[in-house]
Amino acid sequence: MTSRPRLIAAACAALLAIAVPQASRADEFSASQRGDIERIVREYLVAHPEVIQEAMTELEKRQTAAEAEKHKAAVKQYSENLFTSPRQVVLGNPNGNVTFVEFFDYNCGYCKRAMDDMLTLLKDDPKLKIVLKEFPVLGPGSVEAAQVAVAVRMQDKTGKKYLEFHQKLLGGRGQADKARALAVAKDIGLDMGRLDKDLASPEVKATLQESFKLAEALGLNGTPSYVIGDDVVVGAVGLDALKEKVNTSRCGKPSC
C-alpha cells in the first residue's frame, strides 16, 4: 500500500506538471517565468489545501483501478494453474459457478482466524468451489508443514482427510513444523509409511513451486490472499467482504 506522504508528493507533482510548461515548451519561458509559475502554484495549494486531498483521492482511485486490471489480466493468464491444477486441494462443489482460491501459511495468525470464514462459505454455499494452495512464507517451519500437507493431499483424493488435517494443524497452538504436521497426520489416521515416501517425491517440491510462481505473478506477498472469480483479495478481510466478492463474481453485485 502506498504511504500517505508518498501519495501527497505524487499528487503535488501531478498538479505542478499540469501548471508548469512541458519540456518541449521550456524555451518559451525564462527561468524567472518558470519560477513565478511554480511559486503561484505552490501559493495556491497552500491557500487551498483541499485540492491536494482531491488529487490524492483521484490518484488512489486510479491506482486501485489500475491494480485491479493488472490482477484480472494475471488471473486470466494463469487461470489453468489457479483453478484446475492437479496440484491443489478442491473442496465444496467441484463444478461450482464461482471458484474461491485461498493462499495460506500454517503459521499465519490471520489465516487461523480466516479459516472459520472459509469453513462457513464451504458449509453455506453449495455452488462454491474452494481451492486451497499452500504458500509458506513465514520461515522453515512453514515450509516443512506445507510439505507434509502436500503429501497428505497426495494420498487423499476426496479432500476430506486433507480438510481434517488442515483444521487441526492450522487451528492448533504453537509453531507449525514437520514434527507437528506429522503428528496431526498420524492422529487423523493417515498411512505414515506412504506419507514418508510421498514427502521425498518430486511432487512436493513441484506443488510449492507452482504456488510461489502463481503468487509472484499475482503480486501476492502475504497470507491469507484470495482469488475469487477474477478478483484478487489480499488480507483477512472477513466473512462479509468475502461473501460480497463471491456474489459479485456470481451475479455482478454484492448481494445476489
N, C-alpha and C positions, 0 to 999 in steps of 0.2 A: 504494500500500500504506500502511495506517495505521501511523504510527510507534509504537514501544513506549511512550514516555511518554504519548502520547495515549490508547493503549489502557488504560494503568493509570489515568489520570484518568477515563476513561469507566467503567471497572469500579468504581472507588471511588464515583463519582457514582451508579451504579446501586445499589450496596449501601446508600448513605446514603438513597436515595429509598425503599428498602424500609422502612428503620427509622424515618425521620423522618416525622411525620404529613403528610398531603397538605394542600394549601392550603385545601380545603373544611372541614378539621377543625382548622385552625390556632387558631381561637378557643377550642378546648377546652384548650389548653396555654398556659401563660405563657411569656414569653421565657426565663425561668430554666429552666423544664422542658424547653423545646426545646434549650437549650444543654446541659443534662445528657444528653439523649438523644444528641446529636451527639458529646459527649465520650465516652460509653460505647461508641458505635460505633467511634470512632477508636481508643480504647484496645484494643478487641477486635481490630481489624485489625492493630495494632502487635504484639499478643501472638500473633496467628495470621495471619501474612502469606501463608500458603499459600492462604487464602481468596481473596486478590487474584489469585493465579495461576489458581485455579479459575475465578474470574469472568472473567478475561482469556481463558482457553481457551474458555469458553462463548460469550463475546462474539465472538471470532474465528470460531467455528463458525457462529454465527447470521449474521454479516456475510457470510461466504463463501457460505452458503446463499441469502441474500437477493440477493447479486450474481449467483449462478448463475441464479436465477429471472428476474432482470432481463435477463440475457443471452438466456435462452431465449425470452422474450417478444419481444425485439428481433429475434432471428433469425427467428422466426415472422412478424413483421410485415413484414420486409424480405426474405423468402425468395426472391421472384422475382428481384430485382436481385442477390442474393447468389449464387444457384445457377444461374440460367438467363438472365442478362443477355446480350444480343448484344455488349456492350462488355466482353468478357473473353476470356482465353485458356483453352481447355479442353484438358487433357492426359489421357492414360490412357483409361479406359473412359467414354465419354460417357453410357452408361446404367448406370454403376456403382451399387451399392446403398448406398454412402456417398460423400458429397461432402466434399472436403478443400479449403478455400479458404485461400490464403495472401496476406496483405497484406505487401508488401516495398518496400524502398528500395534503389536500386542503390549507394548509398554507405554502407549499413549493414553494419558489420563482422560483426554477429551473423547477418545474412541470408546473408552469404558462407559462414559456417560451417554454417548451417542448410540451404543449398542441397543438400548431399550427403544430408541426411535426406529431403528431398522427392524427390530422384532415386532413392534406394533404395526408397522407397514406390512410386514410379512403376514401377520395374522388378519389384518383388516381389509387388505386389498387383494382380492382373488385374481385380478388382471395384471398384477405386477410381477415382472421378472427381476429377481435380485441377483447380482453378481458380486462376489467378494474377491478382492485382489490383495494379497499380502504386499505391503510396501514398507519394509523395515528400515526406518530412517533414524532410529534412536539408539544406535550402537550395536555392539556384537551380540548382546543378549537377544535383542530384537531379531537379528538375522538368524540366530540359532532357532528361536521359537518359530519363525516363519518357515525355516527349512523343515522342521518337524510337521508343521501344518500342511505343507505341500505333500509330504509323504503320507499324511492322513488322508488327504484328498485322493491320492493315487490308489488307495485300497477301499475307497468308499464312493461308488458310482452314484448313489442316491443323494448324497449331501447330508443325510440325516445324522450320521456319526460325526461328520465334519462340524455341523452346527452345534452338536453337543460338546465337542472338543472346543470349539470357538467360544462358546458361552462360558465354559468352565475356566479356560485359560485367560480370556480377556476380562472376565468378571472376578477373577481371583485376586488375592492381595499379594503384594511383593513383586519383585522383579521377575519378568518372564525371561527364561533362557532355555537351553536344551534340556537341562535336568527337570525343570518344572513342566515343560511341554511333554516330555516322555512320561512323566508321572501321570499327567492328565490322560494321555493316550492309553496308558495301561489301565487306569481307573475306569475308562469307559469301555474296556473290553476289546481293544484292537489287537491284531496279530503283531506282536512286538518283533518277532523274527523277520516278518515281511517288512515291517517298518524300518528296521535297521538296514535291510537290503535296499529298500527304496531310497533311504536317505543318501546312500552312496551312488545313486543313479544320476546320469546327466540331466534328467527331467527336473530335478530340484533346482539346479543352477539355471536352467533354461527358463523355468517359470518365473523366478525372481528377476532375471534379466529382462524378461518381457514386461513385467510390471514397471521396472525402473525406466525402460525406454518409453513406455506409454506416458508415465508421469512427466518425464522430461519434455516430450512432445506437447503435452497439455499445459506445461508451465506449473506443475504441482510441486510444492516443496515442503508440504506438511500434511499431517493427518488429523482428523479424517478429511478426505476430499471425495467428492462425488461427481459422477457424470450421470445426469438424469435427462434422458432423451438426447438432445444435442446441446444441453446446457451444462456448464461446469460450475460446481459449488464448492467453495473452499471453507473448511472450518465446521465446527459443531454448531450449526445454525438452529437446531431444534426441530421438533416434530412438525410443528405447524408450518414452518418455512419449507420443509421437505415435502409435505403434502401439497403445498401450493405449487412447488416445482413439478411434482408428478402430475397434478391436474393441468397445469399449463401445457405440459408436453402432450397430455392426453386429449384435451379439448380446447386448448388455446386461452384458457382463463384460470385464475387461481382456485375457483370452485366449480366443479362440473355438475 
